[in-house]
Amino acid sequence: MTKYFVASVIPFSQTTAKELLNIYGSPLYVYQLDRLLETIDLITNSIPYPQTKFQFASVTNGNVALLKVFKNKGWGIHANTPGDIHLALAAGFMPDRIVYSGSNLDRVEMRQMLTWGIDAINLDSLSQLETLIDVYSRDEYPKPKLGLRLNFPPLTGASRIGVHPDEFDRANEIARRAGLTIAGLHFYRGTGTNATQAFVDAIETILSLAARLRDLAYLDFGGGFGYPYHHEKVAFDWGEFGRILSDKLARCDRPIALTIEPGRAAIAGSAVLLARVVATKWQGEKQMIGVDTTVANLSVPSVHGGYREIISWQNSDELFTTDVCGNTTYSRDYLGRNCQLPRLNIDDIIAIQDVGAYGYAMSSHFLHRPRPAEVLLAKDSHRLIRGREDYRVLLNNQIFEEDRS
Ligand SMILES: Cc1ncc(COP(=O)(O)O)c(C=O)c1O
């Protein structure tokens, strides 16, 4: 069994946390380079199938410095939107290292996608395919490699995404009109499953559905690989998944290239959000901690559900049930509820763990608090990889009466 690398209880020392906050301010996203590299290696090495490429799903994290880490490890990018492609190009990825698997592009975006000449375009509906073929036929573009996202409720659930296998023949026909083929099938197994077996069980069915595409050349397993936010609970077993998938692909009657698009699994565990305690109070037995960050800086847990472990560096045998509250009065502004934490005081530091995926990427200006900075921490060094915002950002693109006179 390949053990998933799970964040240890304390990611780095209190001295380091203090030093980082003193230099870069609070709150602060801190990415640990070693942990990221280890995770990338673990995933890469878990799939022995020779024709495999890995595409990091940058929907989870679009920091260009981090995208470069994936690039240096030989990964490409999975783009959910043209914006993902824009970021990938800025990080230095060649277009042929970018795969698009998204939904609902307009004609202008399709034109842009074709002009970029990316490696593959996996489409979500016959309607999108029709539009793409129409756009393609009207101008000169590099020949695109086309795939379909799969919608097959026994595997994909009641997803809004994808094309049903009954529509494959029609898709082939549409592509053929422009001298193209449908070369790939893309499968997305829901969000964040740690149940390896659920993935493994799907492989046979996907292969048999894929065989219905006459010109099949690649299979794309796109995201949904879980990360164990509850550290003590079951983790996705990359080793088992990779072994079984490789074995089954090797036995296919034609060569099939494999694309794997991990999102959260690749980066969630590499980052913490550091924050300082700014207020304390007790409600009965419960410790209520006010910190200098908010769910708008990290929207996932209390707004979208989910759990992130929160730690502090205070040494104490006595733990208290604690709510960690953000610095607004928004009723859902909890960074954590019913955490077990020692007695905390003003200026103590907390770390919200596993925020590398859908953390900064989903932060917003809701509640009008500027976003934190982001820092990359290596063994003996650290550097700023995104500056802290200030109040000026709240006025961006706003138009004042006097500007019109
Ligand atoms: C096609 C595709 N691949 C990968 C991902 C990343 O998903 P996850 O973080 O669940 O792995 C997404 C998320 O939207 C996606 O749509």
The ligand as an SDF file (V2000), in Angstrom:
LIG
                    3D

 16 16  0  0  0  0  0  0  0  0999 V2000
  -12.1340   17.9640  -15.0910 C   0  0  0  0  0  0  0  0  0  0  0  0
  -11.6020   18.2140  -13.7300 C   0  0  0  0  0  0  0  0  0  0  0  0
  -10.4180   17.6560  -13.3640 N   0  0  0  0  0  0  0  0  0  0  0  0
   -9.9150   17.8560  -12.1330 C   0  0  0  0  0  0  0  0  0  0  0  0
  -10.5640   18.6490  -11.2010 C   0  0  0  0  0  0  0  0  0  0  0  0
   -9.9790   18.7750   -9.8350 C   0  0  0  0  0  0  0  0  0  0  0  0
  -10.8300   18.1530   -8.9450 O   0  0  0  0  0  0  0  0  0  0  0  0
  -10.3340   17.6120   -7.5180 P   0  0  0  0  0  0  0  0  0  0  0  0
   -9.7600   18.7260   -6.7960 O   0  0  0  0  0  0  0  0  0  0  0  0
  -11.5990   17.0880   -6.9110 O   0  0  0  0  0  0  0  0  0  0  0  0
   -9.3430   16.5340   -7.7950 O   0  0  0  0  0  0  0  0  0  0  0  0
  -11.7690   19.2680  -11.5470 C   0  0  0  0  0  0  0  0  0  0  0  0
  -12.4710   20.1350  -10.6000 C   0  0  0  0  0  0  0  0  0  0  0  0
  -13.3430   20.9000  -10.9240 O   0  0  0  0  0  0  0  0  0  0  0  0
  -12.3070   19.0390  -12.8380 C   0  0  0  0  0  0  0  0  0  0  0  0
  -13.4720   19.5870  -13.2280 O   0  0  0  0  0  0  0  0  0  0  0  0
  1  2  1  0
  2  3  1  0
  2 15  2  0
  3  4  2  0
  4  5  1  0
  5  6  1  0
  5 12  2  0
  6  7  1  0
  7  8  1  0
  8  9  2  0
  8 10  1  0
  8 11  1  0
 12 13  1  0
 12 15  1  0
 13 14  2  0
 15 16  1  0
M  END
$$$$
